[in-house]
Amino acid sequence: MLIVKALHISLVVAWFAGLFYLPRIFVNLAMVPADSVAERERLLLMAGKLYRFMTPLGVLAVLFGLWLWFGYGFSGGWLHAKTLLVAGLLVYHWHCGRLLKAFRTGSNARSHVWFRFYNEMPVLVLFAVVFLVVLKPF
């Protein structure tokens, strides 16, 4: 089980790297001047590659997390709270894909300021999850 736990932690770290960086690319995309086609295309290419890379990492992180959950049992309210936060991260990940699609089609209507705030959500969830896992408050 320790190997599963180590893989889960490593995959979560890698997935979070993508969750932290992709919205940062969105900030830059929202700031690109309309006449800067090359810059826009380069950022879209980076964002697309990152999204395709981080998606399997997120899926594997969740699968290994479920393996741990079934292996150790379903006890503790902290675990249910953590699961709810992870479900929120999955929605966030999916929403990032929708935002990427909006940038690709030229239909993004959000400002770089909005993306700066949006970029902070995974950080807050990470803090909450780590505290839940370490402290097991309930």
Summary of the structure (lengths in Angstrom):
residues: 138
radius of gyration: 16.9
end to end distance: 23.5
largest distance: 56.0
contacts: 380
relative contact order: 0.16
helix: 85%
strand: 0%
